[in-house]
């Protein structure tokens, strides 16, 4: 692999031109860097309801669909899933109405196999739109299934400034 050749090249460089104590320091720095990356990235749980576009149903694959948001109430009624759109506002507007995506309403896919649930990996811009419209306290975010570390590092998505969204996610998902 190219990275193995690169690592060997870097190691050979350090071995040939520096003392072994410097090499030990290099290994220590690499180890610390790996720990920092692992801690910052965190494990993102699967988003219950996310479709098969990501085989593991996680919100950590592309550059925008990083927030797992609860969009429907799929609580069984008389043993049948209800799959009712959640209200996100005092005037009972749904995610699809607020983000002007009614024509693409995919609630039936959220409630169906292969990963039936109540949530979906939504765009960071849609998250910002929702927060701007209904306020942070009214958004339904699944923190453990949201790529919080990634979202907090972003500033714009789809023409939306993510500052308010980042503040909200920091408030709702402090860890």
C-alpha positions as CSV (number, residue, x, y, z in Angstrom):
1,X,0.0,0.0,0.0
2,X,1.1,3.6,-0.7
3,X,0.8,4.6,3.0
4,X,2.9,1.7,4.1
5,X,5.7,2.8,1.7
6,X,5.3,6.4,2.9
7,X,5.5,5.4,6.6
8,X,8.6,3.2,5.9
9,X,10.1,6.1,4.1
10,X,9.5,8.5,6.9
11,X,10.8,6.0,9.5
12,X,13.9,5.3,7.4
13,X,14.5,9.1,7.2
14,X,14.3,9.4,11.0
15,X,16.4,6.3,11.6
16,X,19.2,7.4,9.2
17,X,19.4,11.1,10.2
18,X,18.4,11.3,13.8
19,X,19.2,9.7,17.0
20,X,17.0,6.9,18.3
21,X,15.7,9.2,21.0
22,X,14.2,11.4,18.3
23,X,12.6,8.3,16.8
24,X,11.0,7.4,20.1
25,X,9.7,10.9,20.3
26,X,8.3,10.6,16.7
27,X,6.5,7.3,17.7
28,X,5.1,9.0,20.8
29,X,3.8,11.9,18.8
30,X,2.2,9.6,16.3
31,X,0.6,7.7,19.1
32,X,-0.8,10.8,20.7
33,X,-2.1,12.0,17.3
34,X,-4.0,8.7,16.8
35,X,-5.5,9.0,20.3
36,X,-6.7,12.6,19.6
37,X,-8.2,11.6,16.3
38,X,-10.0,8.6,17.8
39,X,-11.4,10.7,20.7
40,X,-12.5,13.5,18.5
41,X,-14.2,11.3,15.9
42,X,-16.2,9.3,18.4
43,X,-18.4,6.4,17.5
44,X,-21.6,7.3,15.7
45,X,-24.4,4.8,16.3
46,X,-26.8,3.8,13.5
47,X,-29.7,6.1,12.8
48,X,-32.9,4.1,13.3
49,X,-35.0,4.6,10.2
50,X,-32.1,5.7,7.9
51,X,-32.5,4.0,4.5
52,X,-30.0,1.6,2.8
53,X,-28.0,4.4,1.0
54,X,-25.4,3.8,3.8
55,X,-25.1,0.1,4.4
56,X,-24.4,0.6,8.1
57,X,-27.3,3.2,8.5
58,X,-24.9,5.8,10.1
59,X,-24.8,9.5,9.5
60,X,-21.0,9.8,8.9
61,X,-20.5,9.1,5.2
62,X,-21.0,12.1,3.0
63,X,-20.2,15.8,3.6
64,X,-23.8,16.9,4.5
65,X,-26.0,14.2,5.8
66,X,-24.5,14.1,9.3
67,X,-27.4,14.8,11.7
68,X,-29.8,12.0,12.8
69,X,-33.1,13.7,13.3
70,X,-36.3,12.1,14.6
71,X,-38.9,12.9,11.8
72,X,-41.8,10.5,12.6
73,X,-43.6,8.9,15.5
74,X,-43.5,5.2,14.8
75,X,-45.0,4.1,18.0
76,X,-47.2,1.1,17.4
77,X,-51.0,1.6,17.6
78,X,-53.0,-1.6,17.8
79,X,-49.8,-3.5,16.9
80,X,-49.3,-1.5,13.7
81,X,-46.6,1.1,13.3
82,X,-48.2,4.6,13.2
83,X,-45.5,6.3,11.1
84,X,-47.0,9.8,11.8
85,X,-45.0,12.9,10.9
86,X,-43.7,14.7,14.0
87,X,-44.7,18.3,14.6
88,X,-41.6,20.6,14.9
89,X,-43.5,23.8,15.6
90,X,-46.4,25.3,17.5
91,X,-48.3,25.5,14.3
92,X,-47.8,21.8,13.8
93,X,-45.5,22.1,10.8
94,X,-43.5,19.0,10.0
95,X,-39.9,18.6,8.9
96,X,-40.9,18.3,5.3
97,X,-43.1,21.5,5.4
98,X,-40.4,23.6,7.2
99,X,-37.6,22.6,4.8
100,X,-39.9,22.8,1.7
101,X,-39.3,19.1,0.9
102,X,-43.0,17.9,1.0
103,X,-42.8,16.6,-2.5
104,X,-40.0,14.2,-1.4
105,X,-41.7,13.0,1.8
106,X,-40.0,9.7,2.6
107,X,-41.7,8.8,5.9
108,X,-42.8,5.4,4.6
109,X,-39.1,4.5,3.9
110,X,-38.2,5.6,7.5
111,X,-40.8,3.2,9.0
112,X,-40.0,0.3,6.6
113,X,-37.3,-2.4,6.4
114,X,-34.4,-2.8,6.3
115,X,-34.0,-0.4,9.2
116,X,-37.4,0.6,10.5
117,X,-37.4,3.5,12.9
118,X,-38.3,7.1,13.3
119,X,-35.3,9.0,12.2
120,X,-33.2,9.9,9.1
121,X,-29.7,11.3,8.4
122,X,-30.6,14.9,7.3
123,X,-28.5,17.6,5.8
124,X,-26.7,20.1,8.0
125,X,-28.4,22.9,6.1
126,X,-31.8,21.4,6.9
127,X,-30.8,21.3,10.5
128,X,-29.8,24.9,10.4
129,X,-33.1,25.8,8.7
130,X,-35.1,23.9,11.3
131,X,-33.3,25.6,14.2
132,X,-33.8,29.0,12.6
133,X,-37.5,28.3,12.1
134,X,-38.5,26.5,15.4
135,X,-35.7,27.2,17.8
136,X,-33.2,24.8,19.4
137,X,-35.6,23.4,22.0
138,X,-38.0,22.1,19.4
139,X,-35.6,20.1,17.2
140,X,-35.5,16.3,17.6
141,X,-31.8,15.3,17.3
142,X,-30.4,11.9,18.2
143,X,-27.1,12.9,19.5
144,X,-25.5,9.4,19.6
145,X,-26.4,8.9,16.0
146,X,-25.2,12.3,14.9
147,X,-21.7,12.9,13.8
148,X,-21.4,15.7,16.4
149,X,-17.6,16.2,16.1
150,X,-17.8,16.7,12.3
151,X,-20.8,19.0,12.4
152,X,-19.2,21.2,15.0
153,X,-16.2,21.7,12.6
154,X,-18.4,22.9,9.7
155,X,-19.4,26.5,9.1
156,X,-21.6,26.4,5.9
157,X,-23.7,23.9,4.1
158,X,-26.1,24.4,1.2
159,X,-25.7,28.2,1.5
160,X,-26.7,28.1,5.2
161,X,-24.5,29.5,8.0
162,X,-24.2,26.7,10.6
163,X,-23.2,28.9,13.5
164,X,-26.7,28.7,15.2
165,X,-26.9,25.0,14.4
166,X,-23.5,24.3,15.9
167,X,-24.5,26.2,19.1
168,X,-27.7,24.2,19.3
169,X,-25.9,20.9,18.8
170,X,-23.4,21.9,21.5
171,X,-26.3,22.6,23.8
172,X,-28.2,19.4,23.0
173,X,-25.2,17.1,22.6
174,X,-22.5,18.3,25.0
175,X,-20.4,15.1,24.9
